[in-house]
Amino acid sequence: MKRHLPTLSILHYIYGAFICLTGLAMLVMVLMGLFLNSGWLATQGDEPPPPWLGSFFQILGWGLFLFVEAIGVLVILSGRWISRQRNRTGSLVVAGLCCLNFPFGMALGIFTFVVLLHQEVQDAYAGTHASLAA
């Protein structure tokens, strides 16, 4: 199972980059909020949207953007941890977060659990920490 660690690390990098690119779509909500608050929209219609609506979309867009980007960065960090055989617990937590995204995240999360919970990999992580401490 230890031979799967490089593949698992690469898959985390790819999936993390995919999540970060998807997070950029949340900026569309920010742009929509800016458009709703624009003076142009108020002059075009009989009844402009309420002023809080644009601000709501901007705040929601920025919040979702930061949340999705944070998850993407965590997945990329998990790939780094796996490649260096460090922070196995952190990678397992990130694998649990990945399982919330169906289907690719769930497949990656399950593959991560299968590999990282194998006794050979646990021994390799323990050996790495022992050699770093010496």
Sine and cosine of phi, psi and omega as CSV:
sin_phi,cos_phi,sin_psi,cos_psi,sin_omega,cos_omega
0.00,0.00,-0.43,0.90,-0.02,-1.00
-0.88,0.47,-0.44,0.90,-0.02,-1.00
-0.94,0.35,-0.26,0.97,0.01,-1.00
-0.99,0.10,-0.17,0.99,-0.06,-1.00
-0.87,0.49,-0.69,0.72,0.03,-1.00
-0.89,0.46,-0.63,0.77,0.03,-1.00
-0.91,0.42,-0.68,0.73,0.01,-1.00
-0.89,0.46,-0.64,0.77,0.03,-1.00
-0.89,0.45,-0.71,0.70,0.01,-1.00
-0.89,0.45,-0.66,0.75,0.02,-1.00
-0.90,0.45,-0.59,0.81,0.06,-1.00
-0.91,0.41,-0.67,0.74,0.04,-1.00
-0.86,0.50,-0.72,0.69,-0.04,-1.00
-0.91,0.41,-0.72,0.69,-0.03,-1.00
-0.92,0.40,-0.62,0.79,0.05,-1.00
-0.89,0.45,-0.66,0.75,0.05,-1.00
-0.91,0.42,-0.62,0.78,0.04,-1.00
-0.88,0.47,-0.68,0.73,0.02,-1.00
-0.90,0.43,-0.68,0.73,0.00,-1.00
-0.89,0.45,-0.63,0.78,0.06,-1.00
-0.92,0.39,-0.60,0.80,0.05,-1.00
-0.92,0.40,-0.56,0.83,0.03,-1.00
-0.88,0.47,-0.46,0.89,0.04,-1.00
-0.90,0.44,-0.40,0.92,0.03,-1.00
-0.91,0.41,-0.39,0.92,0.02,-1.00
-0.92,0.38,-0.36,0.93,0.03,-1.00
-0.93,0.36,-0.28,0.96,0.09,-1.00
-0.89,0.46,-0.60,0.80,0.04,-1.00
-0.90,0.43,-0.60,0.80,0.04,-1.00
-0.90,0.44,-0.70,0.71,0.02,-1.00
-0.90,0.44,-0.61,0.79,0.04,-1.00
-0.90,0.43,-0.64,0.77,0.06,-1.00
-0.90,0.44,-0.64,0.77,0.06,-1.00
-0.89,0.45,-0.65,0.76,0.02,-1.00
-0.90,0.43,-0.66,0.75,-0.01,-1.00
-0.92,0.40,-0.47,0.88,0.03,-1.00
-1.00,0.00,-0.03,1.00,-0.07,-1.00
-0.95,0.31,0.48,-0.88,0.04,-1.00
-0.94,0.33,-0.43,0.90,-0.01,-1.00
-0.89,0.46,-0.69,0.72,-0.02,-1.00
-0.90,0.43,-0.58,0.82,0.00,-1.00
-0.92,0.39,-0.52,0.85,-0.02,-1.00
-0.99,0.12,-0.30,0.95,-0.10,-1.00
-1.00,0.07,-0.52,0.85,-0.10,-0.99
-0.95,-0.32,0.22,-0.98,0.06,-1.00
-0.94,0.33,-0.68,0.73,-0.03,-1.00
-0.80,-0.60,0.95,-0.31,-0.01,-1.00
-0.94,0.33,0.38,-0.93,0.04,-1.00
-0.91,0.41,0.41,-0.91,0.03,-1.00
-0.88,0.48,0.55,-0.83,-0.08,-1.00
-0.89,0.45,-0.46,0.89,-0.02,-1.00
-0.95,0.31,-0.36,0.93,-0.08,-1.00
-0.91,0.41,-0.70,0.71,0.03,-1.00
-0.90,0.43,-0.66,0.76,0.03,-1.00
-0.91,0.42,-0.62,0.79,0.04,-1.00
-0.87,0.49,-0.72,0.69,0.01,-1.00
-0.91,0.41,-0.59,0.81,0.02,-1.00
-0.92,0.40,-0.72,0.69,-0.01,-1.00
-0.91,0.42,-0.70,0.71,0.02,-1.00
-0.89,0.46,-0.68,0.73,0.01,-1.00
-0.89,0.46,-0.73,0.69,0.01,-1.00
-0.91,0.42,-0.64,0.77,0.02,-1.00
-0.89,0.45,-0.74,0.68,0.03,-1.00
-0.91,0.42,-0.62,0.79,0.04,-1.00
-0.86,0.50,-0.75,0.66,-0.01,-1.00
-0.90,0.43,-0.63,0.78,0.01,-1.00
-0.90,0.44,-0.74,0.67,-0.03,-1.00
-0.93,0.38,-0.64,0.77,0.03,-1.00
-0.91,0.41,-0.60,0.80,0.03,-1.00
-0.90,0.45,-0.66,0.75,0.04,-1.00
-0.91,0.41,-0.66,0.75,0.04,-1.00
-0.88,0.48,-0.66,0.75,0.02,-1.00
-0.92,0.39,-0.62,0.78,0.05,-1.00
-0.89,0.46,-0.63,0.77,0.02,-1.00
-0.92,0.39,-0.64,0.77,0.04,-1.00
-0.91,0.42,-0.67,0.74,0.06,-1.00
-0.88,0.48,-0.62,0.78,0.04,-1.00
-0.88,0.47,-0.63,0.77,0.07,-1.00
-0.88,0.48,-0.63,0.78,0.04,-1.00
-0.92,0.40,-0.68,0.73,0.02,-1.00
-0.88,0.47,-0.65,0.76,-0.01,-1.00
-0.92,0.39,-0.66,0.75,-0.01,-1.00
-0.91,0.41,-0.50,0.87,0.02,-1.00
-0.99,-0.12,-0.01,1.00,-0.03,-1.00
0.81,0.58,0.81,0.59,0.04,-1.00
-0.74,-0.68,0.40,-0.92,0.12,-0.99
0.80,0.60,0.83,0.56,0.01,-1.00
-0.87,0.50,-0.63,0.78,0.01,-1.00
-0.89,0.45,-0.65,0.76,0.04,-1.00
-0.89,0.46,-0.64,0.77,0.03,-1.00
-0.92,0.39,-0.57,0.82,0.05,-1.00
-0.93,0.37,-0.60,0.80,0.06,-1.00
-0.91,0.41,-0.69,0.73,0.03,-1.00
-0.90,0.43,-0.58,0.81,0.05,-1.00
-0.89,0.46,-0.62,0.79,0.07,-1.00
-0.90,0.44,-0.64,0.77,0.08,-1.00
-0.90,0.43,-0.62,0.78,0.01,-1.00
-0.89,0.45,-0.55,0.84,-0.02,-1.00
-0.90,0.44,-0.29,0.96,0.04,-1.00
-0.97,0.26,-0.29,0.96,-0.01,-1.00
-0.98,-0.20,0.92,-0.38,-0.02,-1.00
-0.99,-0.12,0.66,-0.75,0.03,1.00
-0.99,-0.15,-0.47,0.88,-0.14,-0.99
-0.93,0.36,-0.68,0.74,0.02,-1.00
-0.90,0.44,-0.64,0.77,0.01,-1.00
-0.91,0.41,-0.66,0.75,0.03,-1.00
-0.89,0.45,-0.69,0.72,0.02,-1.00
-0.91,0.40,-0.66,0.75,0.01,-1.00
-0.89,0.46,-0.70,0.71,0.01,-1.00
-0.91,0.41,-0.68,0.74,0.04,-1.00
-0.88,0.48,-0.64,0.77,0.03,-1.00
-0.90,0.43,-0.70,0.72,0.04,-1.00
-0.88,0.48,-0.71,0.70,-0.04,-1.00
-0.88,0.48,-0.69,0.72,-0.06,-1.00
-0.96,0.28,-0.76,0.65,-0.12,-0.99
-0.96,0.28,-0.36,0.93,0.02,-1.00
-1.00,-0.01,-0.02,1.00,0.05,-1.00
-0.96,0.30,0.61,-0.79,-0.10,-1.00
-0.88,0.47,-0.60,0.80,0.01,-1.00
-0.89,0.46,-0.65,0.76,0.00,-1.00
-0.95,0.31,-0.63,0.78,0.05,-1.00
-0.87,0.48,-0.66,0.75,0.05,-1.00
-0.91,0.42,-0.63,0.78,0.02,-1.00
-0.90,0.43,-0.66,0.75,0.05,-1.00
-0.91,0.42,-0.66,0.75,0.01,-1.00
-0.91,0.40,-0.61,0.79,0.03,-1.00
-0.92,0.39,-0.59,0.81,0.03,-1.00
-0.90,0.43,-0.70,0.71,-0.02,-1.00
-0.93,0.36,-0.57,0.82,0.02,-1.00
-0.92,0.39,-0.64,0.77,-0.01,-1.00
-0.96,0.29,-0.46,0.89,0.05,-1.00
-0.96,0.27,-0.53,0.85,-0.02,-1.00
-0.96,0.26,-0.45,0.89,-0.06,-1.00
-0.98,0.20,0.00,0.00,0.00,0.00
